[in-house]
Amino acid sequence: MAEDIREIWKDLNIDLERHDQLLEALPQVYEEIFLSQENRPKAMEYFDAVVADIHGARIKELYELRKQGKPVLGTFCVYVPEEIPLAVGGVCVGLCGGAEFPIPDAEKHLPRDLCPLIKSSFGFLVARLCPYCQVSTVIVGENTCDGKKKMYEIMSKHKDMYIMEMPQVKDEDGKEYWYRQVVKFKNFVEELSGEKITYENLKEAIERVNKKRKALEKLYELRKEDPAPISGRDANLIAQIAFYDDVDRFTNQVEKLNEELEERVNDGIGVAENAPRILVAGTPMPIPHWKLLYVVESCGAVVVCEESCTGSRYFEGKQVSTDGDDVNDLLKNIADAYLNTNCAIFTPNEERIEDIINKYDEYNCDGVILYNLKFCQPYSVEHAKIEEALKEEDIPVLKLESDYSDEDIGQLKLRVETFLESVS
């Protein structure tokens, strides 16, 4: 590892010894899950390189941005509008933890029977293992589930925090409440950066993020082809990287990949031909939580879509309109687009059920896996309702619950294999 990045880690107060242990384990896991795949698109080389240097080049960029006084905002959710810091030269970076490694550190402060995503995210910060946490000027939390919002109270003792309040109902009152939160966030970013958000710089930021979302939409459209031109593992990896890579560079690389995938489709080249096509719906799968998709595809299926925040919810229905005459009009457009995300925190949430059923048809799926991280109550409760709705539509469905450990891989494989036999 280059000395300059280690000096940055030191300056960010990273626990270097344990951090080295964390990074040492990643290449072997990545090799098994991703690089061992046959017939991968050549354009995946960029995304492989991003993960290979996951705490290197991008951290340098963010470190330099912070030294220049630009806001580097760590985020945990798709509801934080990335266009707003981007307008003043700042950036949002995703912090959700997807590893078991720091959870024991979190359990010194948090209950064990809590969502592993929450514990992993908190553990990475308090154990000083994540340069993205450390380089963030401020961490922006959003009060979605109860576990997160109470965790933020404890996290605020370790890092400067800004909290966005979420409505629970998407009625007119909820929409107005959310719009006011977006305005407050804009004011906070202006104060933090010392720069004014203008109609011009906000419109430009919206256009840049919209272009990124369009590239991801195209990628997922191509996954509807049969055979799928890319594996679920690779496609979801790209969606995960979208949370922290440079907006314009990432967009360009996804567009290059899409061009290659279009050629593969025209030539009839795909992955796992004649394999069961599976839609995975449920809780987020942040890096490096690749277990479920690896298990499903190792059992002979192909995952063709992920209805999750590290999947289609990140970009679908979130093209922000640039219509309007002033900053407030653009902020209203941002608020409207971001509230299209069908998270399980909302009640009622019929749109999510409709979305899953539509995706099943659009992606020509053979079955749906409803995935839930242990102790995630909103999704666990909602999945009972979704399972009932899917069965009424004669859609094969399997409910799975897991965490970040490897202990249940054998059990998961057995259940997935049985399910795939039933839909083949």
C-alpha positions in Angstrom: 0.0 0.0 0.0 1.4 3.4 -1.0 2.8 5.5 1.8 0.7 8.5 0.9 -2.6 6.8 1.5 -1.3 5.4 4.8 -0.4 8.9 5.9 -4.0 9.9 5.1 -5.4 7.0 7.1 -3.2 8.1 10.0 -4.4 11.7 9.7 -8.0 10.3 9.7 -7.2 8.4 13.0 -7.8 5.0 11.4 -6.9 1.9 13.6 -4.3 0.8 11.1 -3.6 -2.6 12.5 -7.2 -3.8 12.5 -7.9 -1.9 9.2 -5.1 -3.9 7.6 -6.7 -7.1 8.8 -10.0 -6.1 7.3 -8.5 -5.3 3.9 -6.4 -8.5 3.8 -9.6 -10.6 3.9 -11.3 -8.8 1.0 -9.3 -10.0 -2.1 -10.0 -13.7 -1.4 -13.7 -13.1 -0.9 -13.9 -11.0 -4.0 -12.0 -13.5 -6.1 -14.4 -16.3 -5.0 -17.6 -14.3 -5.5 -16.8 -12.1 -8.5 -13.6 -12.9 -10.4 -14.3 -16.6 -10.5 -17.3 -16.0 -12.8 -17.0 -17.0 -16.4 -17.8 -14.8 -19.4 -17.9 -11.5 -17.4 -18.2 -8.2 -19.4 -14.8 -6.6 -20.0 -16.1 -3.3 -18.7 -16.4 -4.8 -15.2 -12.6 -4.2 -15.0 -13.2 -0.7 -13.8 -15.6 -1.7 -11.0 -13.2 -4.5 -10.0 -10.4 -1.9 -9.7 -12.7 0.4 -7.6 -13.2 -2.4 -5.0 -9.6 -3.5 -5.2 -8.6 0.0 -4.1 -11.7 0.6 -2.0 -10.0 2.7 0.7 -7.4 4.2 -1.5 -7.9 6.5 -4.5 -11.4 7.6 -3.7 -10.4 8.4 -0.1 -7.6 10.6 -1.5 -10.2 12.5 -3.6 -12.5 13.0 -0.6 -9.6 14.0 1.6 -8.6 16.7 -0.8 -12.2 17.9 -1.1 -12.5 18.2 2.6 -9.1 20.1 2.8 -10.6 22.6 0.3 -13.5 23.2 2.6 -16.0 21.3 0.4 -18.7 19.4 2.3 -18.1 15.6 2.4 -21.4 14.2 3.8 -21.5 10.6 5.0 -25.0 9.1 4.4 -26.9 6.0 5.4 -30.0 6.2 3.1 -31.3 7.0 -0.3 -33.4 9.8 1.0 -30.5 12.3 1.4 -30.5 14.5 -1.7 -27.0 14.2 -3.2 -27.8 17.0 -5.7 -27.6 19.6 -2.9 -24.0 19.2 -1.7 -23.0 18.5 -5.3 -24.2 22.0 -6.2 -21.5 23.6 -4.1 -18.7 21.2 -5.1 -19.3 18.7 -2.3 -20.4 15.1 -2.3 -22.4 12.4 -0.5 -20.8 9.1 0.3 -22.6 6.0 1.4 -21.6 4.6 4.8 -23.9 1.7 5.4 -21.9 -1.2 6.8 -22.2 -4.6 5.2 -19.6 -6.6 7.2 -19.6 -8.7 10.3 -16.1 -7.5 11.3 -17.0 -4.4 13.4 -20.3 -5.7 14.9 -18.6 -6.8 18.2 -17.4 -3.2 18.6 -21.0 -2.0 18.1 -22.4 -4.4 20.6 -20.5 -2.7 23.4 -23.0 0.2 22.9 -26.0 -1.4 21.1 -28.2 -4.4 21.8 -27.4 -7.6 20.1 -30.9 -8.1 18.8 -30.6 -5.2 16.4 -30.4 -5.0 12.6 -26.8 -6.0 11.5 -26.7 -3.1 9.1 -27.2 -0.6 11.9 -24.6 -2.4 14.1 -22.1 -2.7 11.3 -22.5 1.0 10.4 -22.0 2.1 14.0 -19.2 -0.4 14.6 -17.1 0.9 11.6 -17.3 4.4 13.1 -16.5 3.7 16.7 -13.8 1.2 15.9 -12.2 3.7 13.5 -12.1 1.2 10.6 -13.8 3.1 7.8 -12.0 6.0 6.1 -15.3 7.1 4.6 -16.7 7.7 8.1 -13.5 9.4 9.2 -13.2 11.7 6.1 -16.8 12.8 6.3 -17.2 16.4 7.4 -20.6 15.5 8.9 -22.7 12.4 8.9 -26.3 12.9 7.7 -28.8 10.5 9.2 -32.4 10.2 8.3 -35.0 9.1 10.9 -36.4 6.1 9.1 -36.6 3.1 11.4 -36.6 3.3 15.2 -33.2 1.4 15.4 -31.5 3.9 13.2 -32.8 7.0 14.8 -31.9 5.8 18.3 -28.5 4.7 17.1 -27.9 8.2 15.7 -28.3 9.6 19.2 -25.3 7.5 20.4 -23.4 8.1 17.2 -23.6 11.9 17.7 -21.3 11.5 20.7 -18.6 10.3 18.3 -19.2 12.4 15.1 -20.9 15.6 14.1 -24.4 14.6 12.9 -27.2 16.2 10.9 -30.6 14.5 11.0 -33.3 14.6 8.3 -36.8 13.9 9.6 -38.9 11.5 7.5 -42.6 11.5 7.2 -44.3 8.2 7.8 -47.3 8.8 5.4 -47.1 10.0 1.8 -50.1 12.2 2.0 -50.1 16.0 1.3 -49.1 16.8 4.8 -46.3 14.3 4.6 -45.1 15.7 1.3 -45.1 19.3 2.7 -43.3 18.1 5.8 -40.6 16.5 3.6 -40.2 19.5 1.4 -39.5 21.6 4.5 -36.8 19.1 5.5 -35.2 19.4 2.1 -35.1 23.2 2.4 -33.6 22.9 5.8 -30.9 20.5 4.5 -30.1 23.0 1.7 -29.7 25.8 4.3 -27.4 23.5 6.3 -25.2 22.7 3.3 -24.9 26.4 2.5 -23.9 27.2 6.1 -21.4 24.3 6.2 -19.8 25.2 2.8 -20.0 28.9 3.1 -21.4 28.9 -0.5 -24.8 29.9 -1.9 -26.8 27.3 -3.7 -28.1 29.0 -6.8 -30.6 28.0 -9.5 -27.8 27.5 -11.9 -25.5 25.3 -9.8 -28.4 23.3 -8.4 -29.9 22.7 -11.9 -26.5 21.5 -13.1 -26.1 19.1 -10.1 -29.6 17.7 -10.8 -28.7 17.1 -14.5 -25.5 15.3 -13.5 -27.2 13.0 -11.0 -30.1 12.4 -13.4 -27.6 11.2 -16.0 -26.2 8.8 -13.5 -29.7 7.4 -12.7 -30.4 7.1 -16.5 -27.3 5.0 -16.9 -28.4 2.7 -14.1 -31.9 2.5 -15.5 -30.4 1.4 -18.8 -28.3 -1.2 -17.1 -31.4 -2.7 -15.4 -33.4 -2.5 -18.6 -30.7 -4.7 -20.3 -31.1 -7.2 -17.5 -34.6 -7.8 -18.7 -33.2 -9.6 -21.7 -33.1 -13.4 -21.8 -30.4 -14.6 -21.4 -29.4 -11.8 -19.0 -26.2 -10.2 -20.3 -24.7 -9.7 -16.8 -24.9 -11.6 -13.6 -26.9 -10.3 -10.6 -23.7 -10.1 -8.6 -22.0 -7.8 -11.0 -25.0 -5.6 -11.6 -25.7 -5.2 -7.9 -22.0 -4.4 -7.3 -22.3 -1.5 -9.7 -25.4 -0.2 -7.8 -23.4 -0.5 -4.5 -20.5 1.5 -6.0 -22.9 4.2 -7.1 -23.2 5.4 -3.5 -19.6 6.6 -3.2 -17.9 6.9 -6.6 -17.4 10.2 -8.4 -20.7 11.0 -10.1 -19.4 11.8 -13.6 -16.7 9.1 -13.7 -19.2 6.5 -12.5 -21.8 7.5 -15.1 -19.3 7.3 -17.9 -18.2 3.8 -16.9 -21.7 2.5 -16.6 -22.5 3.9 -20.0 -19.5 2.0 -21.4 -20.7 -1.1 -19.8 -24.2 -0.6 -21.2 -22.7 -0.4 -24.7 -20.9 -3.7 -24.2 -24.1 -5.3 -22.8 -26.1 -4.1 -25.8 -23.6 -5.9 -28.1 -23.9 -9.0 -26.0 -27.7 -8.9 -26.2 -27.5 -8.5 -30.0 -25.1 -11.4 -30.2 -27.2 -13.6 -27.9 -24.4 -13.7 -25.3 -25.6 -14.1 -21.7 -24.9 -15.6 -18.3 -26.6 -18.7 -17.0 -28.7 -19.5 -20.1 -32.0 -21.3 -19.4 -31.5 -20.6 -15.7 -34.4 -19.6 -13.4 -34.7 -15.8 -13.3 -35.1 -14.5 -9.8 -36.2 -11.1 -8.4 -34.8 -10.4 -4.9 -36.8 -7.9 -2.9 -36.1 -6.5 0.5 -33.6 -5.0 2.8 -30.4 -3.3 1.5 -27.2 -5.3 0.7 -24.3 -2.8 1.3 -20.7 -3.7 0.4 -19.4 -6.3 1.1 -22.7 -8.1 1.9 -22.7 -10.2 -1.3 -23.8 -13.5 0.4 -27.4 -13.8 -0.8 -26.8 -13.1 -4.5 -23.8 -15.4 -4.5 -25.8 -18.2 -2.9 -28.7 -17.8 -5.4 -26.5 -17.7 -8.4 -24.2 -20.5 -7.2 -27.3 -22.7 -7.1 -27.8 -22.2 -10.8 -30.2 -19.2 -11.0 -29.6 -15.7 -12.2 -30.8 -12.7 -10.3 -32.2 -10.2 -12.8 -33.3 -7.4 -10.4 -33.0 -6.3 -6.8 -36.0 -4.3 -5.4 -33.9 -2.8 -2.6 -32.2 0.5 -1.7 -28.9 -1.0 -3.1 -30.8 -1.8 -6.3 -33.7 -0.3 -8.2 -35.0 1.9 -5.4 -31.8 4.0 -5.7 -32.7 5.3 -9.1 -36.2 4.3 -10.2 -38.8 7.1 -10.2 -36.1 9.6 -9.1 -35.5 11.6 -12.2 -35.7 15.1 -10.8 -37.4 17.7 -13.0 -35.5 20.8 -13.8 -38.7 22.7 -14.5 -39.2 25.9 -12.5 -38.0 29.4 -12.1 -36.0 29.5 -8.9 -34.2 27.4 -6.3 -37.4 26.6 -4.3 -39.0 25.1 -7.4 -36.0 22.8 -7.9 -36.1 21.9 -4.2 -39.7 21.0 -4.5 -38.9 18.8 -7.5 -36.1 17.1 -5.5 -38.5 16.5 -2.6 -41.1 15.0 -4.9 -38.7 12.7 -6.6 -37.0 11.4 -3.5 -40.3 10.6 -1.8 -41.1 8.1 -4.7 -38.9 5.6 -2.9 -41.1 2.8 -1.5 -39.4 2.1 1.8 -41.0 -0.2 4.4 -41.1 2.7 6.8 -44.2 4.2 5.0 -47.7 3.2 5.8 -49.6 2.3 3.8 -47.1 1.0 1.3 -49.3 -0.5 -1.4 -47.0 1.0 -4.1 -44.2 -1.4 -3.1 -46.4 -4.4 -3.6 -47.5 -3.2 -7.0 -43.9 -2.5 -7.9 -42.7 -6.0 -7.0 -45.5 -7.6 -9.0 -44.8 -5.4 -12.0 -41.1 -6.2 -11.8 -41.8 -9.9 -11.7 -43.6 -9.5 -15.1 -41.2 -7.0 -16.6 -38.1 -9.0 -15.9 -39.7 -12.3 -17.0 -39.0 -13.8 -13.6 -39.7 -17.3 -12.4 -39.8 -16.5 -8.7 -39.3 -13.9 -6.0 -37.1 -14.1 -2.9 -38.2 -11.8 -0.1 -35.0 -11.1 1.8 -34.8 -9.6 5.3 -31.9 -8.8 7.5 -32.4 -10.2 11.0 -34.2 -7.9 13.4 -35.3 -5.5 10.6 -38.9 -5.1 11.8 -40.4 -2.9 9.1 -39.4 -5.2 6.3 -40.1 -8.4 8.2 -43.7 -7.3 9.0 -44.3 -5.9 5.5 -43.0 -9.1 3.9 -45.9 -11.1 5.4 -48.3 -8.9 3.5 -46.3 -9.0 0.3 -46.0 -12.8 0.5 -49.8 -13.0 0.7 -50.2 -10.7 -2.3 -47.7 -12.6 -4.4 -49.4 -15.9 -3.7 -52.7 -14.4 -4.7 -51.1 -13.7 -8.1 -49.7 -17.3 -8.3 -46.1 -15.9 -8.1 -43.7 -18.3 -6.5 -42.1 -16.7 -3.4 -39.5 -17.7 -0.8 -38.9 -15.7 2.4 -35.3 -15.7 3.7 -33.8 -14.0 6.7 -30.1 -13.8 7.4 -27.3 -11.6 8.7 -23.7 -10.9 7.8 -22.1 -14.1 9.1 -21.2 -17.1 7.0 -22.8 -19.6 9.5 -26.1 -20.1 7.6 -24.7 -20.4 4.1 -25.4 -24.1 4.0 -28.9 -23.7 5.2 -29.6 -20.8 2.7 -28.3 -23.0 -0.2 -30.5 -25.8 0.8 -33.6 -23.6 0.9 -32.7 -21.8 -2.4 -32.1 -25.1 -4.2 -35.4 -26.5 -3.1 -37.1 -23.3 -4.2 -35.4 -23.3 -7.6 -36.4 -26.9 -8.2 -40.1 -25.9 -7.6 -39.9 -23.1 -10.2 -37.8 -24.8 -12.9 
